[in-house]
Amino acid sequence: MKVAILVLTVLLLFSCTGQDLLEKDLGYYELKGKVNHLTILHYYAVEKDGKIVKGESNKEGEIDQTVSFNKKGYITQAYFYGKTDSLDAKLVRNYNDKQLCIGETRYDALGKILMDWIWLYDENSNNTERIQIFEDSSLFSSWFLYYDEDNELIARMAYRSPESVLFDSLYWVLDERGRQIEEKSYGYYGYYGITKIEYNGNSDLPAKIYIYDSMDYLTNILEMQYNDHDLMSTVHQYNADTLLITAVAFDYKYDDKGNWITRIQYFDDEPGNYEERKIIYY
């Protein structure tokens, strides 16, 4: 989400709003300001001389990457590195004059095109469809995205082609502030479960997440706390009987722009992961 798979899911989905599938701007990477390039490196966290420092490279979790942004804060290119620190894949995005992403191409390490994504929009500039095409021009899948009257994204349905079989769909319920409060998940075999989110007051940061299975039985509860930078500081994962499964804590260091450049992750008070970020600004 791995020691705490659900916790990792929280980091991925709720670094911005859960229903935001675009993953195209600085907010997804918890960045602010005029960022040009971002490099993210992952290590094991180890204790040395009473301090927690970075150890050997950690290739078991998230992938090392370098991301480029344009001056509007949108991703233009991303490079992903494999277990040998060599280039594993590359992503390039293209935009129209309204700064809407109209396509995404993914390459392998040798520069061969793996697949293309074509993004389509409605008259309100809502991304309504994404078509995935293999390098041999065979259609692989198509995503359809649906919005409410306030142009808030409320559903995504994905079809596998050429059979056009629905194999994945998500439905979101939003509150009056546009915050996600429910997510229902369906797959090829039907209903998978529901996730419910609670917030503290008017905050846009989730405070509690309740996860239910396909029988609507509560399976996990997540409780989050945040620091003065609105970054996640602790996550406690409980089972349905509110017994603690794992506790995860985060310790950050920042640059002079207020963006974090190191993050140490602790599992049940034991150092686990050490992330290092190198940021270049315009």
N, C-alpha and C positions, 0 to 999 in steps of 0.2 A: 505497500500500500505502500524468508526475510523475517526478522525477529518480530516486527509488528507490521504486518501487511496492511492492516486497516489504518494505522497511523500514516504510513507512506501514502495511502490513498487520499487522506486528508490533505497532506502537503501538496499533492498534485492537483486535486480538484478545487481546493478552497484557498489556494494562494491568491486567486481572484474568485469570481463567483463560480459555483459548481456548474452552472449551465453554459458557461462561456467556453465554447469549443474551439475558438479561433486560435488561441495560443500565439498571438501575433504581435504582442506589444510588450513594453517594459514591465507592466504590472505582473505579467505571468512569472517573470524572473525576479520579482521583488526589487525593482530598480526604479530610480527617479533621476531626473536631470537629463542632459543631452549626452546619452551614452552612444558611442560609436561601435565599440567592440567589447565583448564579454567572453572571457575564457573561464571555464569551470573545471577544476581538477579534484579528484576524489582520492582520499588516502584513509588508511586506518589511523585512528587516534590512539596514541600510546603515552604512557607516563614515563617521564625522564627527569631526574633530579627534582622531583616534586612538582613538575609542570606537565600539562598535557600538550603534546606536540604532534606533528604529523609523522606518521611512520611510512610503511611501504605503500605503494600505489594500490588502491582498492578497485578492482575491476569486476567485483561480484554484484554491485548494485547499479546505481545510475551511471550513465556513460559520460566520459569526459567529452567536452565539446567547446567549440568556439562559435559565437553567434555575432553577426553584424546587423546593426540597425541603421535605418535611414534617419534623417533629422526629425521626422514625424514620430519616431519611436516604434516603427514597424520593422519586423525581421525581414532582411533581404537575402541573407545566406546563413547557413549553419553547417559546420563540419563536425563529424562525430568520429571518435577514435576508439579503436579496438583494444584488446588485451595486450597487444605488443606495442601500444602507443603509436601505431601507424594509422593512417587515415582509413576509416572503415566505410564511411558514407558521406554524402554531401547533399544538401537541400538548397534549392534556389527558389525564391518567390518573386513573382512579377505583379505590378500594381498598375491600375489605370490612373487617369488624371484626378479621380476623386479619392485616391489613396485606398481603393478597395483591392484586395488581393484577387487577381483573376486566374492565377495558376501557380502550381507548385510542381517542380521537377526534382526527382530524387535520383542520385547517381551512386554507383558503387565506387570502390577505391580507385579503379582504373579509368573512371570518367564515363563509363557506359551507363546509359539511361536505364533505370530500373522501372520507373513508372511516372506517370504524370497525373496531377489532379487538376481538373478544370472547375472553377468556382463560378456559379451563376447567381444573379441577384434580381430582386423585384424592384418596383418603382420607388420603394422606400429605402433602397440600398441594403436590404436584408439579404444575407447569404441564404438562399433557398435550396440550393442543390450543389453537391460536389460529386463529380464523376471521376472515378479512378480508372486509369487506362495503363495497361502494361506496354512495354517498349515495342511489342509486336502489334500494337494497336488493338488488341483484344480487350473488350470491356471487362473489368474485374468487379467493380461494385459501384453503387450509387447511393449517396446519402441525400435524404430529403429533410429539410429543417423547417419547422413551423413556428409562427409567431402569434402573439395575441394582439388585441387592438392597440396596445401601447408599444408595439414593435419589440416586445420582450420575447426572447427565445423560450419556447415551452415544450418542444418535442423534437426528437431526432429519430428517423427511421432509416435503416440501412438494408439494402437489398443486394444479394449476391447474383451476379449475372454470369452467363446468359439465361440461367433458369429463372431469374427474378424472384428468388425465394427470400422472404423476410427473415433475416437471421439475427437482427439486433435492433432494439428500439428502447429509447429512454423518454420518459415524460416527467416534466417538472411542474410543480405548483409553486407559485410566487405569492408573497404577501403584498400588502398595499404599498410597501416601499420598494417592491421589485426584487426582494431578497428570496433566494431559493429556500423553501421550507420542506419540500418533499421531492424525492426522485423515485419513480417507479421504473423497474428494469424488466425487460422481456427479451427472450432469446428464441432460438429455433424451436425449443421444446416448451415454450410458454412463459409463464410468469416466473421471474427469478427472485423478486423481493422488493422491498421498499426501504428507503433511507429518509429519516425525518431530522430536521435541523432546527435548533433553538438558538436564539441570539440574546445577548445582554442588552436590554433597552433598545436604543436606536443604533447600536453598533452594527456595522456590516460584517463583522467577524464572527463566525460560528462559535458558540460557547459549548453546545452539546450536540452530539449526533447519535441518533438511535438507529440501529441497523437490524432489519427484520428479514427472515428467510422467505422462501416461496410459500410457506404455510402461515405466514404473518406472525411467526414466533420471534420474539426479541432475542437476538443472539449476542449483540455487543453494544456497549455504550462508550462513547468517547467524550472526554471533557478536555477542553482546550483553554489555555491562558496565554496572554500576549504581553510583550514588553512595551516600553515607551515608544518604540519605533513601529508598533502594530505588527510585529513579527511574532510568530508562534514561539513561546518560551517553554511550555510544558504541554504534554498530552498524556492523559491517563486512560488506559483502555480497560474496561470492566466487562465481565460476562453478564448474562441476564440476571444473575443473583447478586449483582453489584460487587462481586469479588474481583479484586485487582488482578489483571492478567499481566500487564506490563506498564511501566512508567518511562516516558521518554522526555528528556530535557535538552534544551538547545542553548548554547553560549555563543555570542556573536562578538566580532570586532568589526569596526567601521572605518571607512575612509573619510576624508574631510568633506565629502559631498553627502554623507549620511547613508551611503550604501554599504551593506555588509560585505566584507572581503574574506572573512573566515567564519566558519560555523562548525562548532564541535557538537556532536550528537552523543548523548549518554542514554544507555538502556539500563534501567534499574540501577542508576548511580554509577554504572561502569562505562568508561569511555568506549565509543564504538566507531563512529565515522568522523572524519576531518575533511571538510570541504574548503577549498581555497579558490577565490575568484580574483581575476585580474581584469580591471576595468579601464578602458580608454575612452576619454570623452572628446566631443567635438570642441 
